[in-house]
């Protein structure tokens, strides 16, 4: 059976993204890394980052092998199709590959950014941003090409089935693709987050606070580990994270389209729309990237304006292309466009409010910096308040987007179409991920560039420029996290709706009849699931935070030991043992990432086996509400503390080395694991638990049929 010509927009866009990423990477590699000392520092970071990633992939491969076998068992028992185990593997593989490629380019771009910053601020911005674009385009390109290949294969396999049955079979199998991507992303985020924050916290506490030496000072034994952590956590981890956000939103919407357009004649086009929309979003992202330019003013507002031109331009172009795509694919259903537009606007508004709460151009961050004159305690209190307050406008924005996208799509008369509207709004929000991720991924490159400038004793103007880029990176990273969290909320809601549809479909297949779902608040199993779901984000965050604390303590002890035992280290005549600090972080991260990751995967399965499908529905809803708010709080409080510290370092309230600066460093140290370890892990958790619940649904239904309290 021939595939609709419209389908080829998706893989075509993916190929354009990957080719453009290759061109940008090759252009960056042609640039000079600078002097020999600059090359040596970059090489040490590159070796450490690659060694960590190699070790992480070994451990994760074992997990994937075990889960693959378990999925094969479910398939052998008739509780899943045989495509599910293999879709799971490819999802994990491409998630890992996107992170690996992004990090490989990132670690090779830091010294080149430092060298470019010698020429001008704009030159440094262009190199770092190009590196970020490689990450963004690789993520969307690999994600969309893999989804397109699976759709093409499954469409041929199920070509003999009636259209609704065929599309149901295709989308059910493709959800397993999302589980693989989400599982890999969770390990990458948790492991990378523990590594980077352990090194960062250890380096800051002993270096800045105790020894009084500058950030990224070459005398600090943890400084290379800190730079390595920026790459494995904030590039490789983030790439895998947003890869799964991207593919999960597309897969969830494809699953919802089957019910939304049943009997209308637009069933196939409804499934294709998310992929085609992602394809045209790639074109918008590439064109938007050409608008990113900056002058020589190293001010947050100037640099933010440069990046805004690119992201806003891409958003406007994406909206225009989305209108044309909907008019082409779904004539007579133009209301779906307004759902897409609500997602695009929600992304812009979430980014704006995140910036308001995390940029030192605004009062919230300046207020935290002002409290640093008093004590570290008041810095922490004010930062907590800012983070909590930031949830209000962002949650309201997402709530309005949910209501708007539901009713604009026609949810009042067709609930299935309304739920499809929510899903397609998430796809719309992520359509310009190519450039949005670039504004996030460029930050770690700029951070490493600053470290390179400090360690190789470049002219003060170079460090001033890289610090300006790094400070901007903190804000754009927070904006990127808010963007990812908002998309996770919309996608997770769509997945919960898809879970309900899968229950109806799978129960007839497994039990021989359509299960009657009781999803009222009078159902005690659903209420119990709500509480358990709300507990899980807290539990996982706690485990990750404590893991960072334990690993950071080891780094603190190691840095203190080297300062005491290596002759001439503080005077600059002795050489620190950077490799040992990297080894400590690697070992700790590999060990500590296992428990929270497995808890996130196992919890929805246990809930289903004990409380049944209604309990799981409550579990998913509770986890979504609590996890969404906690993720926003964690990301924004951490980002605000970080930029408050940098605001003081630029001369406010006494500048570097002042009591206010030391207090701000303590606040930043508290915020680091929140914004870069536990917080980013939650948006993966929101979607992963829904997808795990869908894939093991057949098992849960089978077991439930034998348990008297679930009948």
N, C-alpha and C positions, 0 to 999 in steps of 0.2 A: 504493500500500500504506500502510495507517495505521500511525502510529508508536505504540508502547506508551505509555499514559498516564503510566507511571512516568518516562519520559524527560523530561517537562515539569518535573520537580523541578529539573533542572539549569538550564535557561534561566530558570525562575522565581526560583531563588536568585540567579542573576546579576543579574536586574533589581532584586531587593530590595537587593543590594549597591550597585549604581550609584545607585539612588534615595537610599539612606541616605548614601552618600558626598556626593551633591549637597546634601542637607539639612545635613550637618555642615560642608561648605565654605561654604554660605550663612550659617550661624550664625557661623562664624569671621569671615567678611568683615564682619559687622555690628559686630564689636568695634572699638574705637578703636585706632589705631596710635600714639596718644600725641601728643607734642609735634612741632613742625615739624622740629627736627633729627632726631628719630627717624624721621620719614617720609622725610627726605632720604637718610639712610643706607640705609633699606630700598629706596628707589627706585634708588639706585646699584647695589645688589646685584642687584636684579631686572633692571635693564637689562643688566648684564654677563652674568647667567646666561642670559637669553633670547637675547642676541647669540651666545653660545657655542653654545647648542643649535641655533640656526638654521644656524650654520656647520657644525656636526657633521652635521646631517641632510642638508645638501647633499652632503657627501663620501660619506656612507653610501648615499645614493640612487644614486650612480653605481655603487657596488659591487652593489647590488641589481639594477640594470638589467642589468649584465653577467651576473650569475648567472642571472637570469630568462631571458636569451637562451640561455645554455648548457643550462639545464633544458628549454627548448623544443626544442633540438636533440636532446637525449636522448629526449624524447617523440616527436619526428618519426622517430627511428630505431627506435622501438618498445621502447626500453630503460626507459621510464617512462610513466605515464599522463599525459594532458594536464591533469589536475587538479593535479599536483605543482607546476608553476611558479606557479600562482595561489595555492595553499595557502602556498607559500613567501613570497609577497608579503604576504598578509594576516597571517601570523605576525609578520613584521618590522614591519608597520605598527602592529599593536595593541601590540606590545612597546614601540615608540617612543612611542605615544600614552599608554600607562600611565605611562611615565617623565615625559612632558611634563606631564600633568595633575597628577601628584604634586608635581613641582617648582613648577608654577605656584601651587599652594596653599601649598607650603612657603615660597616667597620672600615671600608675602603674609602669612605667619603669624608671622614672627620678631619684628617690631616689636610686634605684638599680644601676643605672649608676654611681651616685656619690659614692656609696659604693664600686663598682667595681674599680673606678678610684683610690681608696686608694691602691689597689694592683698594678695596672699598667695601662698605657695608652691603651694598646691593650685590656685589660679586659673591660675598659670603652667603647671602640669602639665597641666591640663585643656585649655588652648588648644593647647599643643604636641602633646599626645596626640591631640586631635581632628584635627589636621593629619596626623598619622601614620596615623590610621584612614582618612582620605580616600585616602591612598596605598594602604594595605592592601586596602581594599574596591574601589578602582578596578582594582587588579591582578587580584584574583580575579574580579571582575565581568566585565571585558573578556575575560579568558582563557576563562572558562566560556561566555560568550555566543558567542564566536567558534567554540569547539569544538562547541557545540550546533548552530550554523548549518551548519557543515561536515558534521556527522554527519547532520543532517536532509536536506541536499541530496544527499549521496552515497548515502544509503539509498534515496532515490527513484530515482536514476540506476541503481543496481545491483539494483533490486527484482526483476528477472527472474531473477537468479542463485540457485542453491541457497544455503541459509543460510551454510554455512561459506565458500564462495567469495565470497559477498557481503560478509561481515564481513572476510575477508582483504583484499579490494579496498579497502574503506573505510579500514581501519586503515593499510594501506600508503600510501595517499594522504595520510592525516592526519599521518604522520610528517614530511612535508615542511613542514607547518605549524610543527613544532617547530624545524626547521632555520632558518627565517626568524626565529623568536623568539630562538633562541640566537645567531645571527649578529649581530642588532641588539644583543642584550645584551652580547656580547663587545666590540663597538666602543664601546658606551656605557660599560662598566666600564673598559676600557683607557684610552680618551680622557679620561673624567671623572676616573679615578684619577690619571693623569699631571698633569692640570690642578690638581686640588685639592692633591696632595702637593707639586708644584713650588712652588705659592704658599705652602703651609703651612711647608715646610722653609725656603724663602727668607726668609719673614717671621720665623720663630723664630731662625734663625742670626744674622741681622743685628740684628733688633730686641731679642730677649731676651738673647742671648749677648754680642754685640759692643756694642750701644748701651745695654743694661741698662734698656730701657723695658718696660712691662707688655705682656702679650698683648692684642691688639686695640687697641693705642694708636693714636689717629687720626693721629699723626705718622708712622707706618710706611706707606710707599707701597704695600706689598703686602697691607695689611689688608683692603681691599675684595676683592682677588683671592682671598684666603684664604676669605672669606665666600662669594664666588661659587662657589669650588671645592667647598665643603661641599654646595651645592645640586646642581651638575652631576654630582658624583661620588657623593655619599652619598645623594642622593634620586633624581635622574633615572637614574643608573647602576644604583643598587640596585633601583629599581622594575623596570627592564627585566630585570635579573638574575633576580629572584625570580619575575617573570612567566614567564620561560622555564622555571624550575625547576618551577613549578606545572603548566604545560601539558605539559611533557615527561614528568612522572611519570604524568599521566593518559593521554597517548597511548601511552606504553610499556606500561602495564598493559592498555589496550584491545587492543593488538597481541598480548600474551601470552594473553589470554583465549580467543582463537580455538582455540589448541591445547589449552588447559587444559580446556575444556568441550566439545570436539568429541564429538558423538554422545550427549551427556547430556540434550539438550533445553533446556539453560540457556545456550546460546551467546550469544544476544542479551542476556540479563540479565547475563551475565558482562562483556560490553562496556559495558553501561550503568552497572554498579556504580561505577566510578571517578568518572564524572560526577555521579551522584546523591549519592555520598559527599561530593564537593566542594560540592554544593549545600546539603546539611544542615550542613556545616562552616561555611558562611557565616552561617547562623542562629546557630550556637554562638558564632562570633566577635563578632557584633553584641551578643548578650546578655552575653557576657563583658566587653565594653568598659564596661558600666555599673558594673562592680565596681571600676574603677580610681579610687581616691580616696586622698588623702594629707593628713596633718596639717601642722603647721608646723615639725616637726623636720627640718632639712636634712641628714639622715644617710642614707648609702647603704642601710643595712638597712631604714630606714623606707620610703624611696622604692621600693626593690626589692620590698618586701612589697606595696606598692600595685599594682605592675605584675603581680606574681605572682598576686594574687587574680584579676585579669582573665584571664591566660593559663591558669592552672590550672583556673579555672572553665569556660573555653571548652573545654579538653581533656576534662574530665569529661563535660560536656554532649555533646560530639562523640562520645565513646565510647558513651554511652547511645543516641544517634540512630543511630550506626553499627550497633549491635546490632539495632535495629528494621529498618533498611534491609536488612541481610544476611538477616534472618529473612523479610523480604518478597520479596526478589529471588531468593535462593538457598536455599529450604527444602531441608533435607537436606545442605547444605554449610555448616553453621554454623561449621565449623573455620576458614573464611576470616575470621570476625570476630576470632579470636585473632591472626591475622596483622596485621589493622588495629590491634588493641590494642598489639601489640608495636612497631609504628611510632610510635604516639602516646606510648608509654612511653619509647621511645628518644629522641624529641624532648625530652621533659622531662628525662631523665637527661643528655643532651648539653648542654642548657641549664644544668643544675646544675653540671656539671664546668667548663664554659666560664666560668661566673660565679666558681667557686672560683679559677680561674687568672688572672682579669682584673679582679676587683673589689678595691679597696683595703681591703675589710673582712676580707680573708683574708691568710694568711701569705705566699703567693708574691709578691704585689705589694708587700707591706710589706718583704719581704726584698730586693727590687730597690731600693726607696727607701733601705733601710739601707746598701746598697752604694754609694749615691751619696755618702756621707761620704768614701769612699776616692778614687774617680776615675771618669771616664766609662768607662774600660776595664772596670772591675769591674761597672758598671751593665750594659754590653752583654753581658758574659759571663753574668751572672746572668739577664738577660732571655732570652738564647738558651737557657739551660738550662731555664727555666720553659716556654718555648714548646715545646721538644722533649719535656719531661716531660708536657705537657698532651695530647700525642697518645695516650699510653698508655690512660687510661681511656675516651677517646672512641672510639678504634679498637676497643677491646674491646667497648664498648657496641654499636657498629654490627655487629661480627662476631656477637655474641650475637643481635641482632635479625635478621640474615640467616638464621642457623641456625634460630632459633625460628619465624620467619615461613614458612620453607620447609617444615619438618616439621609445623608446626601446620596448615598448609593441606592437608596430605596428600601431601607430596613423596616420602615413602618408597614409596608405591604408585603415584603418578602424578607423575613429575618435572615435567610441564607445569603441573600444579596447584600444585606447590611453587614454581615460578618465578613464577607468577601471585601467589602469596602474598607473595613479595619485592616485586613491583611494587605490590601493593595496600597493603603496609606503608608504602611511600614516599608514596602518596596519603594514607594515614592521618596520617602525620607532617606533611604539608602541608595537611591539611584545615582547620586553624585558622590558615592563613596570614594571613587578614584582620587578626587581632589581633596575631599574632606579628610581622608586618611593621610594624605600627603602633608597637610598642615599639622597633623599630629606626629607623624613619623619623622618629620624633619627636626623636631625638638631634641631627641637624643643625639642626633648627629651634631647639632649646634653645641650641646652640652659637652660632648667629647671633644669638639673643636676647642672649646674654652680650656678644658683640661690639658690638651696638647699645647696650647699657647702658654699656659702657666708652667708646665713641666719643662718646656724647652726655652723658657725665658725670652719670649717675644716682646716686642715693643708694647708699651702700655696701651696704645691705640688699638692694637690687635685684640687684646683681652677685653677692652671696652666694647668693641664691636661684637665679639663672640658672646659676651655677657648680655648684650642687648638682644641678640638672637636667642640665647638660652632663656632669658626672662620671658620673651614672647612665646617660646616653646612651652613654658609652664602653663601659660594661659591657653594656648591652642590645644595642649594635651588635655587640659581639664575640659575644654569645649568638646574635643573629640570623645572623651569619656562620657560626657553628658549626652552627646549625640548617639553614642552606642547604647547607652542605658535606655534612652527614650525609645529607640528602635526595638530594643529587647522587650520593653513593656508591651508595645503594639504586637510584636511577633509572638510573644508568649501568650497574649490574649487570643490571637488567631489560632495558635496551637491548641489551646484549651477547647476552643470551638471545634477544631479538627478532631480532638480526642473524643468528644461527644459523638461526632459522626462515625468515628472508627468503632466505638462501642456498639452502635446500632448495626454496623456492617459485620464486625467480627463475631458478635453474639449469634447472629443467624448462621454464620459459617461454623462456629465452634460448638454452640449449644443446640442448634437446630431451630431456634426461635429468636425473635427480636426482643432483647431485654428491656423491661420497663424501668427507666431510670427515674429515681426519686431525688431530684436536685433541689428540694426545698430546704429552708433553714430549720425545719422541724425534724429533719433527719439527723439523728445523733452521730451517725458515721460521718456525714458531711461536716458537721460542726467539729468533731474530733480531728478530721483531716485539716480543717482550716487552722486550728491551733498548731498542729504538727508542722504544717507548711510554713507558718509564720516563724516557727522556732528555727527551722533549718538554716536560713541565711545568717541568723545570729550565731548558731553553732559553728557553721563553716567559717565565718569571719573570725570568730574567737580562736579556732584552731590555727588559722593562717597567721593572725597577729602574734600568737604565742610562739609559733614557729619562727617568725621573723625575730622576735625577742631573744629566743634561745640561740639562733645563729649569730645575731649581732653581738651577743655576749662573748661568743668565741672569738669574733673579730676584734672586739675591744681588748680582750686579754692578749691576743696575738700582737696587736699594735703596741700596747704597753710593753710587752716583753721585748719587742725589737728595739723600741726607744731606749730601754734600759741596758740591753745586752750587746747591741751593735756599736762598736766604738766610732765616734765621730758622726753618728747619724744626724743628730740635731744640728750639728755644725755644718753639715752638707758635705763632709769629706767621706763619710761611710755610705754604703749602698744598701737600701732596704731589700728584703726578700719578698718581692712582689708575688712570686709564684706560689709561695706557701699560703698567702692570704686568699688567692684565687682558689687554691685546692680546698681550703676550709669551707669557702662559700659553696663550691660545687658539691662537695660531699653532703653538707647540711641541706642544701636545696633538694637534692635527689632523695634524701631520706624523709624530709619533712613534707614533701608534696603529696605523698601517697595517701595518708589518712584523710585529709579534707576532700581530696578528689574522689576517693572511693565512697566516702560518706554521701557526697552529692549524688552519686550514681545509684547507690544501694537503697537510699531512703525511700524513693518513690516506689521501688519494687516491693519492699517490706510493707509499706503502707497499703499497697494494692492487695497483697496476700492476706493481710489481717483485716482491713476495713472494706475491701471490695472496690468496685469502680466508683461508687459514690464518695467513698473516703478519699480516693485519689483526686476526684474533681475538687473537693474541698481543699486538699493538700496543695494542688496546683494554684488555686485561687489565693490561698493564704500566703504561699511563697511568693507569688507575684506582687501582692500589695506590700508586704513587709520588705521583700528584697529590693523592690524598686526604690522605696524611700531610703533604705539603708545605703544602697549603692550611690545615690545622689549625694547624700550627706558625706559619705566617705571620700568621694572624689573631690567635692568642692571644699570641704574643710581642709583637706591635705593640700590642695592647690593654693588656697588662700594663705595658709601658713608659709608655704614655700615662697610665694611672691612677697609676703610681708618681710621675710628675711632679706630678699634681694632688694627690696625698697630701702631698707636700712643700709645695706651694703653700698648703695649708691650715694650715701652721704646723709640720709635722714637720721635724726635723733642720735647723732654721734658717730655714725658710720661703722666701718669694720673695727672689731676689737673692743667696742664700747660695751657697757653693761646691757644696753638695749639689744645690741647685736647678739650677745651670748644668750639672752632670753629668747630671742627670735629663733636662734638655732635649736633650742630645746623644743619650741613649738613645731618647727619644721621636722625635727626628728620624730615627734609623735605622729605628725601627719603623713610621713613617708609611707609606712606600711598600709595606712588607710587608702591613700590615693593610688598606690602602685601595686598593691598586693591583694588585700581583701576586697576592696571596692570593685576593681575591674573583674574579679572572679565572679561576682554576683550576677552580672548581666549574662554570663554564660550559664550560670546555674538556673536562671529563670527559664531558659529555653531547653536546656539539657534534660531537666526533670520531666518536662512535657513530652519530649521525644522518646525518652526511655520508657515512659508510661505507655506510649502508643505502641512501641515495638514489643513490649512484654505483655500487651493486653490479652493476647490469646491465652497465655499461661495463667494470668490472673483470673480470667473468666472460667477456665477449666478448673482451677483450684477452688474458686468461689462456689462452683456447683456442688462441691462435696462438703462445704462448711455450713452447718445449720443456721448460724447467726447471720449469714449473708444471703440466705434464700428469701 
